[in-house]
Amino acid sequence: MSEPEVFSAIRSDIENNDVVLFMKGTPVFPQCGFSNTVVQVLTYLGVPFKGVNVLETDELRHGIKEFSDWPTIPQLYVKGEFVGGCDIIREMFENGELREYLAAKGIEAEPAQQ
Amino acid sequence: MGVAETMRGMLETALAPEVLEISDQSAKHKGHAGARPEGETHFNVYIVSPAFDGKSRIERHRMVNKAVAELMDNPVHALAVKAQTPEEAAKG
């Protein structure tokens, strides 16, 4: 059985961008509180990321869940690796693990200018 | 049976938790996409189980999601999960 076409687009996004957030809405206008939380965390840490709006197509909205074997959105990928959804990112952020994880992956994370 | 009770039964069967707290957050999401007028769409789950020993965060969430898969999307729209082992829970 061939994999859904949308998988190659997803794979291309996570291979060509160090940090990718599959989310509802855009980083500027998140359309879901859980997506917004992860945007806030990444912004706070000063991590550049690519936001992919899964609401743009049904294929992507369903495809990303299948691709990651993860039933919810948002989903964060770092260097091609699935890190988790909103709860995991928030928990890792709160205990300082996220910063260490990003540093270990070679991602520059600097607090945003106030 | 309510959604929360059904979810409790599924999680107890699958993961034999020592602690299981399910709270209905639906009122906070009223009018939001996925909310139903009758509620029971958004839940927080705190679960402590020895089944999580040696499992990564992602694996733990997958175990929880798998246990309640039948409820996901409909009627449950969102599930926030905190999953700990008994040792982690004891540390607070």
N, CA and C atoms of all chains as a GROMACS GRO file, in nm:
protein
  618
    1MET      N    1   0.085  -0.119   0.000
    1MET     CA    2   0.000   0.000   0.000
    1MET      C    3   0.088   0.124   0.000
    2SER      N    4   0.063   0.214  -0.092
    2SER     CA    5   0.146   0.336  -0.098
    2SER      C    6   0.098   0.433   0.009
    3GLU      N    7   0.192   0.513   0.056
    3GLU     CA    8   0.156   0.607   0.162
    3GLU      C    9   0.086   0.728   0.103
    4PRO      N   10   0.007   0.798   0.183
    4PRO     CA   11  -0.063   0.916   0.132
    4PRO      C   12   0.036   1.019   0.076
    5GLU      N   13  -0.008   1.087  -0.030
    5GLU     CA   14   0.077   1.187  -0.095
    5GLU      C   15   0.125   1.295   0.001
    6VAL      N   16   0.038   1.327   0.096
    6VAL     CA   17   0.070   1.438   0.185
    6VAL      C   18   0.193   1.407   0.272
    7PHE      N   19   0.225   1.279   0.288
    7PHE     CA   20   0.342   1.242   0.369
    7PHE      C   21   0.471   1.301   0.313
    8SER      N   22   0.483   1.307   0.180
    8SER     CA   23   0.608   1.360   0.124
    8SER      C   24   0.621   1.509   0.151
    9ALA      N   25   0.508   1.580   0.153
    9ALA     CA   26   0.513   1.723   0.186
    9ALA      C   27   0.554   1.742   0.332
   10ILE      N   28   0.499   1.658   0.419
   10ILE     CA   29   0.533   1.666   0.561
   10ILE      C   30   0.681   1.636   0.581
   11ARG      N   31   0.725   1.529   0.515
   11ARG     CA   32   0.865   1.488   0.529
   11ARG      C   33   0.958   1.600   0.480
   12SER      N   34   0.919   1.663   0.371
   12SER     CA   35   1.001   1.770   0.318
   12SER      C   36   1.009   1.887   0.418
   13ASP      N   37   0.899   1.920   0.482
   13ASP     CA   38   0.899   2.027   0.582
   13ASP      C   39   0.992   1.996   0.699
   14ILE      N   40   0.984   1.873   0.750
   14ILE     CA   41   1.064   1.843   0.869
   14ILE      C   42   1.210   1.814   0.836
   15GLU      N   43   1.238   1.785   0.708
   15GLU     CA   44   1.377   1.764   0.670
   15GLU      C   45   1.446   1.896   0.638
   16ASN      N   46   1.369   1.991   0.590
   16ASN     CA   47   1.429   2.117   0.544
   16ASN      C   48   1.423   2.230   0.646
   17ASN      N   49   1.359   2.205   0.761
   17ASN     CA   50   1.351   2.308   0.865
   17ASN      C   51   1.387   2.246   0.999
   18ASP      N   52   1.475   2.312   1.075
   18ASP     CA   53   1.519   2.256   1.203
   18ASP      C   54   1.403   2.240   1.300
   19VAL      N   55   1.316   2.340   1.306
   19VAL     CA   56   1.206   2.336   1.402
   19VAL      C   57   1.076   2.363   1.326
   20VAL      N   58   0.986   2.267   1.329
   20VAL     CA   59   0.859   2.282   1.258
   20VAL      C   60   0.745   2.257   1.356
   21LEU      N   61   0.649   2.349   1.356
   21LEU     CA   62   0.531   2.331   1.439
   21LEU      C   63   0.408   2.316   1.348
   22PHE      N   64   0.349   2.196   1.353
   22PHE     CA   65   0.222   2.174   1.282
   22PHE      C   66   0.113   2.223   1.377
   23MET      N   67   0.037   2.319   1.333
   23MET     CA   68  -0.054   2.389   1.424
   23MET      C   69  -0.183   2.430   1.354
   24LYS      N   70  -0.279   2.471   1.436
   24LYS     CA   71  -0.403   2.526   1.380
   24LYS      C   72  -0.388   2.677   1.377
   25GLY      N   73  -0.394   2.733   1.257
   25GLY     CA   74  -0.370   2.876   1.239
   25GLY      C   75  -0.223   2.900   1.209
   26THR      N   76  -0.181   3.023   1.222
   26THR     CA   77  -0.043   3.061   1.193
   26THR      C   78   0.022   3.112   1.321
   27PRO      N   79   0.157   3.122   1.323
   27PRO     CA   80   0.222   3.174   1.444
   27PRO      C   81   0.169   3.312   1.484
   28VAL      N   82   0.130   3.393   1.387
   28VAL     CA   83   0.078   3.526   1.419
   28VAL      C   84  -0.069   3.518   1.465
   29PHE      N   85  -0.145   3.430   1.400
   29PHE     CA   86  -0.286   3.413   1.439
   29PHE      C   87  -0.319   3.267   1.467
   30PRO      N   88  -0.274   3.217   1.583
   30PRO     CA   89  -0.310   3.078   1.617
   30PRO      C   90  -0.461   3.070   1.634
   31GLN      N   91  -0.519   2.957   1.588
   31GLN     CA   92  -0.665   2.943   1.597
   31GLN      C   93  -0.706   2.840   1.699
   32CYS      N   94  -0.617   2.810   1.792
   32CYS     CA   95  -0.648   2.712   1.895
   32CYS      C   96  -0.557   2.741   2.013
   33GLY      N   97  -0.611   2.729   2.133
   33GLY     CA   98  -0.535   2.762   2.253
   33GLY      C   99  -0.412   2.675   2.272
   34PHE      N  100  -0.422   2.547   2.231
   34PHE     CA  101  -0.310   2.456   2.250
   34PHE      C  102  -0.196   2.491   2.154
   35SER      N  103  -0.232   2.524   2.030
   35SER     CA  104  -0.130   2.568   1.934
   35SER      C  105  -0.067   2.698   1.982
   36ASN      N  106  -0.149   2.786   2.034
   36ASN     CA  107  -0.100   2.914   2.083
   36ASN      C  108   0.002   2.895   2.196
   37THR      N  109  -0.025   2.800   2.285
   37THR     CA  110   0.068   2.775   2.396
   37THR      C  111   0.208   2.742   2.345
   38VAL      N  112   0.214   2.654   2.245
   38VAL     CA  113   0.345   2.613   2.195
   38VAL      C  114   0.413   2.729   2.121
   39VAL      N  115   0.335   2.808   2.048
   39VAL     CA  116   0.391   2.927   1.983
   39VAL      C  117   0.452   3.020   2.088
   40GLN      N  118   0.379   3.039   2.198
   40GLN     CA  119   0.429   3.128   2.305
   40GLN      C  120   0.560   3.075   2.364
   41VAL      N  121   0.567   2.945   2.386
   41VAL     CA  122   0.688   2.885   2.443
   41VAL      C  123   0.807   2.905   2.350
   42LEU      N  124   0.787   2.875   2.222
   42LEU     CA  125   0.897   2.886   2.126
   42LEU      C  126   0.940   3.032   2.111
   43THR      N  127   0.842   3.121   2.112
   43THR     CA  128   0.871   3.263   2.100
   43THR      C  129   0.948   3.312   2.222
   44TYR      N  130   0.905   3.266   2.338
   44TYR     CA  131   0.972   3.304   2.462
   44TYR      C  132   1.118   3.260   2.461
   45LEU      N  133   1.140   3.139   2.411
   45LEU     CA  134   1.277   3.086   2.406
   45LEU      C  135   1.357   3.147   2.292
   46GLY      N  136   1.290   3.220   2.205
   46GLY     CA  137   1.359   3.280   2.092
   46GLY      C  138   1.402   3.178   1.988
   47VAL      N  139   1.323   3.075   1.972
   47VAL     CA  140   1.355   2.970   1.875
   47VAL      C  141   1.288   3.000   1.741
   48PRO      N  142   1.367   3.016   1.636
   48PRO     CA  143   1.304   3.033   1.505
   48PRO      C  144   1.236   2.902   1.464
   49PHE      N  145   1.114   2.910   1.413
   49PHE     CA  146   1.047   2.787   1.371
   49PHE      C  147   0.956   2.815   1.252
   50LYS      N  148   0.926   2.707   1.181
   50LYS     CA  149   0.831   2.718   1.072
   50LYS      C  150   0.696   2.670   1.122
   51GLY      N  151   0.595   2.752   1.110
   51GLY     CA  152   0.459   2.711   1.146
   51GLY      C  153   0.388   2.659   1.022
   52VAL      N  154   0.331   2.540   1.032
   52VAL     CA  155   0.254   2.485   0.921
   52VAL      C  156   0.107   2.478   0.965
   53ASN      N  157   0.024   2.548   0.895
   53ASN     CA  158  -0.118   2.555   0.929
   53ASN      C  159  -0.192   2.433   0.875
   54VAL      N  160  -0.228   2.340   0.963
   54VAL     CA  161  -0.292   2.216   0.917
   54VAL      C  162  -0.437   2.239   0.874
   55LEU      N  163  -0.490   2.356   0.906
   55LEU     CA  164  -0.628   2.384   0.865
   55LEU      C  165  -0.638   2.416   0.716
   56GLU      N  166  -0.521   2.431   0.651
   56GLU     CA  167  -0.525   2.468   0.509
   56GLU      C  168  -0.587   2.360   0.422
   57THR      N  169  -0.557   2.233   0.452
   57THR     CA  170  -0.621   2.126   0.374
   57THR      C  171  -0.661   2.011   0.467
   58ASP      N  172  -0.766   1.940   0.429
   58ASP     CA  173  -0.808   1.823   0.506
   58ASP      C  174  -0.703   1.714   0.502
   59GLU      N  175  -0.634   1.703   0.386
   59GLU     CA  176  -0.531   1.600   0.372
   59GLU      C  177  -0.423   1.619   0.478
   60LEU      N  178  -0.382   1.744   0.495
   60LEU     CA  179  -0.276   1.774   0.592
   60LEU      C  180  -0.326   1.755   0.734
   61ARG      N  181  -0.447   1.802   0.759
   61ARG     CA  182  -0.504   1.794   0.893
   61ARG      C  183  -0.513   1.649   0.941
   62HIS      N  184  -0.554   1.561   0.852
   62HIS     CA  185  -0.563   1.419   0.889
   62HIS      C  186  -0.428   1.349   0.871
   63GLY      N  187  -0.356   1.390   0.765
   63GLY     CA  188  -0.229   1.324   0.731
   63GLY      C  189  -0.125   1.336   0.841
   64ILE      N  190  -0.118   1.453   0.904
   64ILE     CA  191  -0.014   1.472   1.007
   64ILE      C  192  -0.039   1.381   1.127
   65LYS      N  193  -0.167   1.356   1.156
   65LYS     CA  194  -0.199   1.268   1.269
   65LYS      C  195  -0.154   1.125   1.241
   66GLU      N  196  -0.173   1.086   1.115
   66GLU     CA  197  -0.135   0.951   1.075
   66GLU      C  198   0.017   0.940   1.067
   67PHE      N  199   0.078   1.044   1.010
   67PHE     CA  200   0.224   1.046   0.991
   67PHE      C  201   0.295   1.027   1.124
   68SER      N  202   0.251   1.100   1.226
   68SER     CA  203   0.317   1.097   1.357
   68SER      C  204   0.261   0.989   1.449
   69ASP      N  205   0.152   0.925   1.407
   69ASP     CA  206   0.078   0.836   1.496
   69ASP      C  207   0.046   0.910   1.626
   70TRP      N  208  -0.013   1.026   1.611
   70TRP     CA  209  -0.043   1.114   1.724
   70TRP      C  210  -0.177   1.182   1.692
   71PRO      N  211  -0.274   1.171   1.783
   71PRO     CA  212  -0.411   1.209   1.745
   71PRO      C  213  -0.444   1.358   1.752
   72THR      N  214  -0.351   1.438   1.805
   72THR     CA  215  -0.387   1.578   1.828
   72THR      C  216  -0.288   1.674   1.764
   73ILE      N  217  -0.332   1.799   1.757
   73ILE     CA  218  -0.251   1.908   1.704
   73ILE      C  219  -0.249   2.014   1.815
   74PRO      N  220  -0.141   2.082   1.843
   74PRO     CA  221  -0.016   2.092   1.766
   74PRO      C  222   0.080   1.973   1.781
   75GLN      N  223   0.178   1.970   1.691
   75GLN     CA  224   0.285   1.871   1.696
   75GLN      C  225   0.416   1.942   1.662
   76LEU      N  226   0.515   1.920   1.747
   76LEU     CA  227   0.644   1.985   1.726
   76LEU      C  228   0.750   1.886   1.679
   77TYR      N  229   0.819   1.923   1.572
   77TYR     CA  230   0.931   1.845   1.521
   77TYR      C  231   1.059   1.927   1.533
   78VAL      N  232   1.165   1.862   1.582
   78VAL     CA  233   1.297   1.927   1.587
   78VAL      C  234   1.395   1.836   1.516
   79LYS      N  235   1.462   1.890   1.415
   79LYS     CA  236   1.558   1.813   1.334
   79LYS      C  237   1.499   1.679   1.291
   80GLY      N  238   1.376   1.684   1.246
   80GLY     CA  239   1.313   1.563   1.193
   80GLY      C  240   1.256   1.470   1.298
   81GLU      N  241   1.274   1.505   1.426
   81GLU     CA  242   1.227   1.415   1.532
   81GLU      C  243   1.101   1.471   1.598
   82PHE      N  244   1.002   1.386   1.617
   82PHE     CA  245   0.878   1.427   1.682
   82PHE      C  246   0.903   1.444   1.832
   83VAL      N  247   0.878   1.563   1.884
   83VAL     CA  248   0.904   1.591   2.025
   83VAL      C  249   0.778   1.573   2.109
   84GLY      N  250   0.664   1.617   2.056
   84GLY     CA  251   0.540   1.600   2.130
   84GLY      C  252   0.437   1.704   2.096
   85GLY      N  253   0.328   1.699   2.173
   85GLY     CA  254   0.220   1.795   2.157
   85GLY      C  255   0.226   1.900   2.268
   86CYS      N  256   0.115   1.968   2.287
   86CYS     CA  257   0.112   2.082   2.380
   86CYS      C  258   0.152   2.044   2.522
   87ASP      N  259   0.097   1.935   2.576
   87ASP     CA  260   0.125   1.899   2.717
   87ASP      C  261   0.273   1.871   2.738
   88ILE      N  262   0.330   1.795   2.644
   88ILE     CA  263   0.470   1.755   2.657
   88ILE      C  264   0.561   1.877   2.646
   89ILE      N  265   0.532   1.964   2.550
   89ILE     CA  266   0.616   2.083   2.531
   89ILE      C  267   0.607   2.174   2.654
   90ARG      N  268   0.485   2.190   2.706
   90ARG     CA  269   0.468   2.277   2.823
   90ARG      C  270   0.543   2.218   2.943
   91GLU      N  271   0.530   2.087   2.962
   91GLU     CA  272   0.598   2.023   3.074
   91GLU      C  273   0.750   2.035   3.059
   92MET      N  274   0.801   2.012   2.938
   92MET     CA  275   0.946   2.021   2.914
   92MET      C  276   0.995   2.164   2.930
   93PHE      N  277   0.910   2.259   2.894
   93PHE     CA  278   0.948   2.400   2.908
   93PHE      C  279   0.955   2.436   3.057
   94GLU      N  280   0.853   2.393   3.131
   94GLU     CA  281   0.846   2.431   3.273
   94GLU      C  282   0.960   2.374   3.355
   95ASN      N  283   1.007   2.254   3.321
   95ASN     CA  284   1.117   2.199   3.403
   95ASN      C  285   1.255   2.222   3.339
   96GLY      N  286   1.259   2.306   3.237
   96GLY     CA  287   1.388   2.345   3.178
   96GLY      C  288   1.445   2.245   3.078
   97GLU      N  289   1.372   2.135   3.060
   97GLU     CA  290   1.422   2.029   2.973
   97GLU      C  291   1.422   2.069   2.825
   98LEU      N  292   1.326   2.152   2.789
   98LEU     CA  293   1.312   2.190   2.648
   98LEU      C  294   1.435   2.270   2.602
   99ARG      N  295   1.478   2.360   2.686
   99ARG     CA  296   1.595   2.442   2.652
   99ARG      C  297   1.718   2.352   2.632
  100GLU      N  298   1.733   2.256   2.724
  100GLU     CA  299   1.847   2.162   2.713
  100GLU      C  300   1.836   2.077   2.588
  101TYR      N  301   1.716   2.032   2.561
  101TYR     CA  302   1.693   1.947   2.444
  101TYR      C  303   1.730   2.022   2.316
  102LEU      N  304   1.684   2.147   2.307
  102LEU     CA  305   1.711   2.228   2.188
  102LEU      C  306   1.860   2.254   2.175
  103ALA      N  307   1.924   2.284   2.288
  103ALA     CA  308   2.068   2.310   2.286
  103ALA      C  309   2.143   2.186   2.238
  104ALA      N  310   2.101   2.069   2.289
  104ALA     CA  311   2.166   1.943   2.251
  104ALA      C  312   2.148   1.917   2.102
  105LYS      N  313   2.039   1.969   2.045
  105LYS     CA  314   2.013   1.950   1.902
  105LYS      C  315   2.080   2.060   1.820
  106GLY      N  316   2.150   2.150   1.888
  106GLY     CA  317   2.219   2.257   1.817
  106GLY      C  318   2.129   2.370   1.772
  107ILE      N  319   2.014   2.385   1.838
  107ILE     CA  320   1.922   2.494   1.804
  107ILE      C  321   1.951   2.612   1.896
  108GLU      N  322   1.978   2.728   1.838
  108GLU     CA  323   2.001   2.848   1.917
  108GLU      C  324   1.871   2.891   1.982
  109ALA      N  325   1.870   2.899   2.115
  109ALA     CA  326   1.749   2.945   2.183
  109ALA      C  327   1.787   3.058   2.277
  110GLU      N  328   1.752   3.177   2.240
  110GLU     CA  329   1.780   3.294   2.323
  110GLU      C  330   1.649   3.359   2.362
  111PRO      N  331   1.638   3.403   2.490
  111PRO     CA  332   1.516   3.472   2.529
  111PRO      C  333   1.492   3.593   2.438
  112ALA      N  334   1.367   3.613   2.403
  112ALA     CA  335   1.332   3.725   2.315
  112ALA      C  336   1.364   3.857   2.384
  113GLN      N  337   1.395   3.958   2.305
  113GLN     CA  338   1.418   4.092   2.360
  113GLN      C  339   1.289   4.143   2.422
  114GLN      N  340   1.301   4.196   2.542
  114GLN     CA  341   1.180   4.249   2.606
  114GLN      C  342   1.152   4.390   2.556
  115MET      N  343  -2.418   0.637   3.064
  115MET     CA  344  -2.296   0.672   3.138
  115MET      C  345  -2.232   0.794   3.074
  116GLY      N  346  -2.181   0.885   3.157
  116GLY     CA  347  -2.117   1.005   3.105
  116GLY      C  348  -1.984   0.974   3.040
  117VAL      N  349  -1.934   1.069   2.963
  117VAL     CA  350  -1.808   1.050   2.892
  117VAL      C  351  -1.692   1.031   2.991
  118ALA      N  352  -1.690   1.112   3.097
  118ALA     CA  353  -1.581   1.103   3.194
  118ALA      C  354  -1.577   0.965   3.259
  119GLU      N  355  -1.694   0.912   3.290
  119GLU     CA  356  -1.701   0.779   3.354
  119GLU      C  357  -1.654   0.670   3.258
  120THR      N  358  -1.694   0.684   3.132
  120THR     CA  359  -1.652   0.587   3.030
  120THR      C  360  -1.500   0.591   3.017
  121MET      N  361  -1.446   0.712   3.014
  121MET     CA  362  -1.302   0.730   3.002
  121MET      C  363  -1.230   0.667   3.121
  122ARG      N  364  -1.285   0.689   3.239
  122ARG     CA  365  -1.225   0.632   3.361
  122ARG      C  366  -1.218   0.480   3.350
  123GLY      N  367  -1.326   0.420   3.305
  123GLY     CA  368  -1.329   0.275   3.291
  123GLY      C  369  -1.224   0.225   3.194
  124MET      N  370  -1.209   0.295   3.081
  124MET     CA  371  -1.112   0.254   2.979
  124MET      C  372  -0.970   0.264   3.032
  125LEU      N  373  -0.941   0.374   3.102
  125LEU     CA  374  -0.805   0.394   3.153
  125LEU      C  375  -0.773   0.296   3.265
  126GLU      N  376  -0.873   0.266   3.348
  126GLU     CA  377  -0.850   0.171   3.457
  126GLU      C  378  -0.822   0.032   3.403
  127THR      N  379  -0.896  -0.004   3.299
  127THR     CA  380  -0.876  -0.136   3.239
  127THR      C  381  -0.739  -0.146   3.173
  128ALA      N  382  -0.701  -0.040   3.100
  128ALA     CA  383  -0.578  -0.048   3.020
  128ALA      C  384  -0.453  -0.028   3.103
  129LEU      N  385  -0.457   0.060   3.203
  129LEU     CA  386  -0.333   0.103   3.266
  129LEU      C  387  -0.327   0.082   3.418
  130ALA      N  388  -0.430   0.028   3.476
  130ALA     CA  389  -0.433   0.003   3.621
  130ALA      C  390  -0.369   0.116   3.702
  131PRO      N  391  -0.421   0.236   3.688
  131PRO     CA  392  -0.358   0.351   3.754
  131PRO      C  393  -0.372   0.350   3.906
  132GLU      N  394  -0.271   0.405   3.973
  132GLU     CA  395  -0.279   0.422   4.119
  132GLU      C  396  -0.354   0.550   4.151
  133VAL      N  397  -0.337   0.650   4.063
  133VAL     CA  398  -0.410   0.774   4.077
  133VAL      C  399  -0.470   0.807   3.941
  134LEU      N  400  -0.594   0.848   3.941
  134LEU     CA  401  -0.656   0.888   3.815
  134LEU      C  402  -0.753   1.003   3.842
  135GLU      N  403  -0.714   1.119   3.795
  135GLU     CA  404  -0.802   1.236   3.812
  135GLU      C  405  -0.845   1.283   3.674
  136ILE      N  406  -0.975   1.290   3.654
  136ILE     CA  407  -1.028   1.337   3.526
  136ILE      C  408  -1.110   1.461   3.555
  137SER      N  409  -1.073   1.572   3.494
  137SER     CA  410  -1.157   1.690   3.516
  137SER      C  411  -1.207   1.745   3.383
  138ASP      N  412  -1.333   1.778   3.385
  138ASP     CA  413  -1.401   1.828   3.265
  138ASP      C  414  -1.375   1.978   3.252
  139GLN      N  415  -1.304   2.014   3.145
  139GLN     CA  416  -1.268   2.155   3.123
  139GLN      C  417  -1.358   2.220   3.018
  140SER      N  418  -1.464   2.149   2.980
  140SER     CA  419  -1.544   2.192   2.865
  140SER      C  420  -1.598   2.334   2.879
  141ALA      N  421  -1.633   2.372   3.002
  141ALA     CA  422  -1.692   2.505   3.021
  141ALA      C  423  -1.597   2.616   2.976
  142LYS      N  424  -1.466   2.588   2.988
  142LYS     CA  425  -1.366   2.688   2.947
  142LYS      C  426  -1.358   2.703   2.795
  143HIS      N  427  -1.416   2.608   2.725
  143HIS     CA  428  -1.403   2.609   2.578
  143HIS      C  429  -1.538   2.630   2.510
  144LYS      N  430  -1.631   2.682   2.583
  144LYS     CA  431  -1.764   2.705   2.528
  144LYS      C  432  -1.757   2.788   2.400
  145GLY      N  433  -1.827   2.742   2.296
  145GLY     CA  434  -1.831   2.819   2.172
  145GLY      C  435  -1.709   2.797   2.084
  146HIS      N  436  -1.608   2.732   2.142
  146HIS     CA  437  -1.484   2.704   2.069
  146HIS      C  438  -1.509   2.585   1.975
  147ALA      N  439  -1.428   2.575   1.869
  147ALA     CA  440  -1.443   2.464   1.775
  147ALA      C  441  -1.437   2.332   1.851
  148GLY      N  442  -1.528   2.242   1.823
  148GLY     CA  443  -1.525   2.110   1.885
  148GLY      C  444  -1.608   2.103   2.012
  149ALA      N  445  -1.647   2.218   2.067
  149ALA     CA  446  -1.728   2.218   2.189
  149ALA      C  447  -1.871   2.180   2.153
  150ARG      N  448  -1.934   2.100   2.240
  150ARG     CA  449  -2.074   2.066   2.220
  150ARG      C  450  -2.153   2.137   2.328
  151PRO      N  451  -2.277   2.171   2.299
  151PRO     CA  452  -2.357   2.242   2.400
  151PRO      C  453  -2.367   2.162   2.529
  152GLU      N  454  -2.371   2.029   2.517
  152GLU     CA  455  -2.387   1.947   2.638
  152GLU      C  456  -2.255   1.924   2.713
  153GLY      N  457  -2.146   1.979   2.660
  153GLY     CA  458  -2.018   1.969   2.730
  153GLY      C  459  -1.952   1.834   2.711
  154GLU      N  460  -1.861   1.799   2.803
  154GLU     CA  461  -1.785   1.674   2.799
  154GLU      C  462  -1.707   1.657   2.668
  155THR      N  463  -1.637   1.762   2.630
  155THR     CA  464  -1.554   1.757   2.509
  155THR      C  465  -1.406   1.780   2.540
  156HIS      N  466  -1.378   1.855   2.646
  156HIS     CA  467  -1.240   1.890   2.682
  156HIS      C  468  -1.210   1.839   2.824
  157PHE      N  469  -1.107   1.757   2.834
  157PHE     CA  470  -1.074   1.700   2.963
  157PHE      C  471  -0.926   1.716   2.998
  158ASN      N  472  -0.900   1.726   3.128
  158ASN     CA  473  -0.763   1.711   3.180
  158ASN      C  474  -0.755   1.576   3.251
  159VAL      N  475  -0.648   1.504   3.224
  159VAL     CA  476  -0.629   1.375   3.290
  159VAL      C  477  -0.494   1.375   3.361
  160TYR      N  478  -0.497   1.341   3.488
  160TYR     CA  479  -0.372   1.318   3.562
  160TYR      C  480  -0.372   1.172   3.600
  161ILE      N  481  -0.271   1.101   3.553
  161ILE     CA  482  -0.271   0.956   3.573
  161ILE      C  483  -0.134   0.910   3.622
  162VAL      N  484  -0.136   0.829   3.727
  162VAL     CA  485  -0.013   0.772   3.783
  162VAL      C  486  -0.025   0.621   3.773
  163SER      N  487   0.070   0.560   3.702
  163SER     CA  488   0.063   0.416   3.683
  163SER      C  489   0.202   0.356   3.669
  164PRO      N  490   0.223   0.238   3.729
  164PRO     CA  491   0.352   0.171   3.710
  164PRO      C  492   0.375   0.132   3.564
  165ALA      N  493   0.268   0.131   3.485
  165ALA     CA  494   0.282   0.096   3.342
  165ALA      C  495   0.371   0.196   3.268
  166PHE      N  496   0.392   0.315   3.327
  166PHE     CA  497   0.472   0.417   3.260
  166PHE      C  498   0.622   0.404   3.289
  167ASP      N  499   0.658   0.309   3.376
  167ASP     CA  500   0.800   0.289   3.408
  167ASP      C  501   0.882   0.267   3.281
  168GLY      N  502   0.989   0.344   3.268
  168GLY     CA  503   1.080   0.326   3.156
  168GLY      C  504   1.025   0.373   3.022
  169LYS      N  505   0.910   0.442   3.024
  169LYS     CA  506   0.852   0.490   2.897
  169LYS      C  507   0.877   0.640   2.881
  170SER      N  508   0.902   0.681   2.759
  170SER     CA  509   0.921   0.823   2.730
  170SER      C  510   0.787   0.894   2.740
  171ARG      N  511   0.793   1.027   2.740
  171ARG     CA  512   0.669   1.104   2.745
  171ARG      C  513   0.577   1.069   2.628
  172ILE      N  514   0.637   1.060   2.510
  172ILE     CA  515   0.557   1.032   2.392
  172ILE      C  516   0.490   0.894   2.404
  173GLU      N  517   0.568   0.796   2.452
  173GLU     CA  518   0.511   0.661   2.467
  173GLU      C  519   0.395   0.662   2.567
  174ARG      N  520   0.411   0.737   2.677
  174ARG     CA  521   0.305   0.742   2.779
  174ARG      C  522   0.177   0.803   2.721
  175HIS      N  523   0.195   0.913   2.647
  175HIS     CA  524   0.077   0.977   2.588
  175HIS      C  525   0.010   0.884   2.487
  176ARG      N  526   0.094   0.810   2.412
  176ARG     CA  527   0.036   0.716   2.315
  176ARG      C  528  -0.044   0.608   2.386
  177MET      N  529   0.006   0.563   2.502
  177MET     CA  530  -0.064   0.459   2.578
  177MET      C  531  -0.201   0.511   2.623
  178VAL      N  532  -0.202   0.636   2.672
  178VAL     CA  533  -0.328   0.695   2.717
  178VAL      C  534  -0.423   0.715   2.597
  179ASN      N  535  -0.367   0.772   2.491
  179ASN     CA  536  -0.451   0.798   2.373
  179ASN      C  537  -0.510   0.670   2.316
  180LYS      N  538  -0.428   0.564   2.318
  180LYS     CA  539  -0.474   0.436   2.264
  180LYS      C  540  -0.588   0.381   2.350
  181ALA      N  541  -0.572   0.396   2.482
  181ALA     CA  542  -0.674   0.343   2.573
  181ALA      C  543  -0.810   0.409   2.552
  182VAL      N  544  -0.808   0.537   2.517
  182VAL     CA  545  -0.936   0.610   2.503
  182VAL      C  546  -0.968   0.642   2.357
  183ALA      N  547  -0.901   0.572   2.265
  183ALA     CA  548  -0.913   0.604   2.122
  183ALA      C  549  -1.058   0.612   2.074
  184GLU      N  550  -1.142   0.524   2.127
  184GLU     CA  551  -1.282   0.522   2.081
  184GLU      C  552  -1.356   0.651   2.110
  185LEU      N  553  -1.307   0.724   2.210
  185LEU     CA  554  -1.376   0.849   2.247
  185LEU      C  555  -1.322   0.970   2.173
  186MET      N  556  -1.204   0.955   2.114
  186MET     CA  557  -1.138   1.072   2.057
  186MET      C  558  -1.207   1.119   1.929
  187ASP      N  559  -1.198   1.248   1.908
  187ASP     CA  560  -1.263   1.320   1.799
  187ASP      C  561  -1.411   1.338   1.829
  188ASN      N  562  -1.475   1.229   1.862
  188ASN     CA  563  -1.615   1.238   1.896
  188ASN      C  564  -1.648   1.135   2.005
  189PRO      N  565  -1.692   1.178   2.120
  189PRO     CA  566  -1.727   1.315   2.161
  189PRO      C  567  -1.611   1.399   2.214
  190VAL      N  568  -1.496   1.336   2.244
  190VAL     CA  569  -1.389   1.412   2.308
  190VAL      C  570  -1.306   1.486   2.204
  191HIS      N  571  -1.296   1.615   2.221
  191HIS     CA  572  -1.225   1.699   2.125
  191HIS      C  573  -1.080   1.721   2.170
  192ALA      N  574  -1.059   1.733   2.299
  192ALA     CA  575  -0.924   1.761   2.347
  192ALA      C  576  -0.901   1.695   2.481
  193LEU      N  577  -0.780   1.640   2.494
  193LEU     CA  578  -0.743   1.568   2.615
  193LEU      C  579  -0.604   1.613   2.656
  194ALA      N  580  -0.594   1.681   2.770
  194ALA     CA  581  -0.463   1.721   2.821
  194ALA      C  582  -0.419   1.615   2.920
  195VAL      N  583  -0.298   1.562   2.902
  195VAL     CA  584  -0.255   1.447   2.981
  195VAL      C  585  -0.127   1.477   3.058
  196LYS      N  586  -0.129   1.441   3.184
  196LYS     CA  587  -0.005   1.437   3.261
  196LYS      C  588   0.008   1.296   3.313
  197ALA      N  589   0.114   1.227   3.272
  197ALA     CA  590   0.130   1.086   3.305
  197ALA      C  591   0.260   1.065   3.381
  198GLN      N  592   0.249   1.010   3.501
  198GLN     CA  593   0.368   0.987   3.583
  198GLN      C  594   0.374   0.844   3.635
  199THR      N  595   0.496   0.801   3.670
  199THR     CA  596   0.512   0.675   3.741
  199THR      C  597   0.490   0.704   3.889
  200PRO      N  598   0.462   0.601   3.968
  200PRO     CA  599   0.445   0.622   4.113
  200PRO      C  600   0.568   0.690   4.175
  201GLU      N  601   0.688   0.654   4.130
  201GLU     CA  602   0.811   0.716   4.184
  201GLU      C  603   0.813   0.865   4.155
  202GLU      N  604   0.780   0.902   4.032
  202GLU     CA  605   0.780   1.044   3.995
  202GLU      C  606   0.675   1.121   4.074
  203ALA      N  607   0.560   1.058   4.092
  203ALA     CA  608   0.451   1.125   4.164
  203ALA      C  609   0.491   1.148   4.310
  204ALA      N  610   0.566   1.053   4.366
  204ALA     CA  611   0.607   1.065   4.506
  204ALA      C  612   0.703   1.182   4.524
  205LYS      N  613   0.782   1.211   4.420
  205LYS     CA  614   0.877   1.323   4.426
  205LYS      C  615   0.805   1.457   4.417
  206GLY      N  616   0.682   1.452   4.368
  206GLY     CA  617   0.600   1.574   4.363
  206GLY      C  618   0.621   1.656   4.240
   0.00000   0.00000   0.00000
